[in-house]
Amino acid sequence: MSANHSRVVRSIDHLMAPIDEMVQASTDGNWSRVAELGRQLSQDSRQAGYRGVSVMAQVVANEAARPDNAHGARRSLIRLIGTYGRTTRSHATCD
């Protein structure tokens, strides 16, 4: 059980790096990079079994890909961060 928990924690932690990159790209106004990272994170998190993170990452990608939609993309990115936080918290307590 402990080995599985460690694997899950590593898997969730692995998702944080692209989110950090998305935040930096949004700060730089690089919305095409945010969209690219969102699509990749959506695929990676879906494969890892984190459906909520996958769905929100795809929403961010879609919003960031729309011209002149920085506000919507930022809002979606904030929601993604919240979804990631809830996922982390719920899996950390599954011990």
C-alpha positions in Angstrom: 0.0 0.0 0.0 2.8 2.4 0.9 4.5 1.8 -2.5 1.3 2.6 -4.3 0.8 5.8 -2.3 4.4 6.9 -3.2 3.7 6.2 -6.8 0.6 8.2 -6.8 2.3 11.2 -5.0 5.1 11.1 -7.6 2.6 11.0 -10.4 0.7 14.0 -9.0 3.9 15.9 -8.3 5.0 15.3 -12.0 1.9 17.3 -13.1 3.0 20.5 -11.2 6.0 21.3 -13.5 3.7 22.0 -16.6 1.4 24.0 -14.5 4.3 26.2 -13.3 5.3 26.6 -16.9 1.8 27.5 -17.9 1.7 30.2 -15.2 5.1 31.6 -16.4 3.9 31.6 -20.1 0.7 33.4 -19.1 2.7 36.0 -17.2 4.8 36.5 -20.4 1.6 36.7 -22.5 2.7 33.6 -24.5 -0.8 32.1 -25.0 0.2 29.7 -27.7 2.7 28.1 -25.2 -0.1 28.0 -22.6 -2.3 26.2 -25.1 0.4 23.8 -26.0 1.2 23.0 -22.4 -2.5 22.6 -21.6 -3.0 20.1 -24.3 0.0 18.1 -23.2 -1.0 18.2 -19.5 -4.5 17.1 -20.5 -3.1 14.0 -22.2 -0.6 13.2 -19.5 -3.1 13.6 -16.6 -5.7 11.6 -18.5 -3.2 8.7 -18.9 -2.3 9.0 -15.3 -6.0 8.7 -14.3 -6.6 12.3 -13.1 -9.7 13.1 -15.1 -10.5 16.4 -13.3 -7.0 17.8 -14.0 -7.2 16.5 -17.6 -10.5 18.2 -18.3 -9.4 21.5 -16.8 -6.1 21.5 -18.6 -8.0 21.0 -21.9 -10.3 24.0 -21.0 -7.1 26.1 -20.4 -5.8 25.0 -23.8 -9.0 25.9 -25.5 -9.3 29.3 -23.8 -5.7 30.2 -24.5 -6.0 29.3 -28.1 -8.8 31.8 -28.6 -7.6 35.2 -29.9 -7.9 38.1 -27.4 -9.1 35.8 -24.6 -6.4 36.4 -22.0 -8.9 37.0 -19.3 -10.7 33.7 -19.9 -7.4 31.8 -20.2 -6.3 33.2 -16.9 -9.5 32.3 -15.1 -9.3 28.8 -16.5 -5.7 28.5 -15.3 -6.7 29.5 -11.8 -9.4 26.8 -11.9 -6.8 24.3 -13.1 -4.6 25.2 -10.1 -7.5 24.7 -7.8 -8.4 21.3 -9.4 -4.8 20.2 -9.1 -4.8 21.3 -5.4 -7.9 19.3 -4.7 -6.5 16.3 -6.5 -3.3 16.5 -4.5 -5.2 16.8 -1.2 -7.6 14.0 -1.9 -4.8 11.6 -2.9 -2.6 12.5 0.0 -5.3 11.5 2.4 -6.0 8.1 0.8 -3.4 6.4 2.9 
